[in-house]
Amino acid sequence: MNQTIHTLNPWLLAGMVSSMIAGLLHLGCVAFGASWYRFLGAGEDMARMVAAGRLLPHVITLAVALILFGWAAYALAAAGQPLPLPRIRWVVLAITAIYFLRGGAGFLIDAPQSGRSQAFWWWSSSICLAIGALHAIGLRQVWHLL
């Protein structure tokens, strides 16, 4: 009996879990309202719109959550889980680049003018850079397999 143990790339699995957590936090904003938007740093304008019953913040937040869940699926596919997704190598490369761009750009933003705190930009940018690094390391390891 031939039992092959297939291991998934741990770096891309960590990237997948990170994107899933980020997506779930966005869903938490929609489910729990203005206090979550404030706590997670969406800015006072978004929190006020939610408190006023406007749907636009929820639509934007749901769109971001869906994107993050899609990115998690691509990271899982690149990690070695067979999923019927097109162009896995190039999509994960693009996802990695977006995480790095978002992470780097956040350090350049004028916090007071953006409506968000400097702490929000520092933490969210650091997290994006870390998630980008997880993807980059994992993608480098599996590039030849994709």
N, C-alpha and C positions, 0 to 999 in steps of 0.2 A: 504494500500500500504506500503510495507516494503522497506524503503530506507536506506540501510546500507552505511555509509560513511566509506570508506577505506582510511586510511592515510598511506602514505609511510614513512619509517624511515628517519628522516631528516639528520642524520649523514651519512648514506649511500648515500643519495641524494647529499649531499655536496661532498662526495668522488667521486661520479659519475661525477658531474660537474667539479671537479678538474681534473680528468683524461681526460675529454672531452677538457677542456681548454688546457691542456698540449699537447694533440693530435693535436688540431688546431694550436698551436704555432709551432709544428713540421711541419705541412703542410705549414704554413707561410714561414718557411725556404725554403722549396722546391719551393714555388711560387715566393718568392721575392729575393732569392739568397744569395750571400755571405754576404751582410750587415746584414741580419737577422741571419745568422749563427754566425757572430761575436757578434752581440748585445746580442744574447741569450747564448753566452758563449761556443759554440761548439769547439772553439779553432781555432787558426790561420791556422793550417794545413788543417782542413776541409774547411775553408773559401777560402783558396788558391786553393784547388782542385775544388771547385765549380766555382770560378772565371776562372779557366783554362778549364772549360767545362767537367770535369770528372763526370760520373754518379754515382760512388760508394757512395759519401756522400748522394745523393738523395735517393738511394736504402736503405741505412741504416736508414735514417731519416723517409722514408715512412714505413719501417718495424716497427720502434719504434712507429710511429703514429697509425698503425693498432693494435699493441699490446695495446696501451693506450685506443683506442676505444673499444676493446674487454673487457678490464678491466672495462670501464665505463658501458658496457652492463651488466656485472656480478654484479656490485655494484647496478645497477637499479633493477636487478632481486632479489638480496638479500634484497633490500629496500622494496620489496613487490609487484613489478610490475610483473605479470606472464609472463615470457619469457621461451621458451623451451630450456633451457640451462642445460647441465648435471652437476651434483656434485657441485651445487652452493655454499654450505657451505664450502667445501674444497678448491674450487678454490678461493673464496674470502679470505679465511684464508691464502692461498699461496700469493695472491696479497698483502695482508696486510704485510706479512712477507717480501716480496720483497721491498716494500716501506720502511719499517724499516731498512732493511739491507742496501739498497742504501743510505738512510739518514745517518745512522751511519758510513758507510764506507767512505763517502765523507769527514768526518772530519779527517780521518786518511791519506788522500792522500797527497803526496808531490806535491803541486800546480805547482811549476816551472817545475818539471820533466814531469808533465802530459800535459803541453801545454795549460793549462787553468789557470785563475787567482784564487787566494785564495778567492776572493769575490764570484766568480762563485761557487766554492765548498761549501762555507759557505751558500750562499743563496739557492742553489739547494738542498743541504742536509737538510736544515731547512724546505723547502717546502715539500720534500719527507717525513720527519718525521711527519709533520702536516697532510699530506694526509693519511699516515699510521695510525695516531691517529684517524682520522675521521672514517676510515674503522674499526679499532679495537673497538671503542665505539659502532658504529652501529651494527657490527657483534655480539658483546656481547649481545646486546638488542634483536636481532632476532634469535639467535642461535637455540633456541628451536622450532622455526617455520620452519626452513629450513630442 
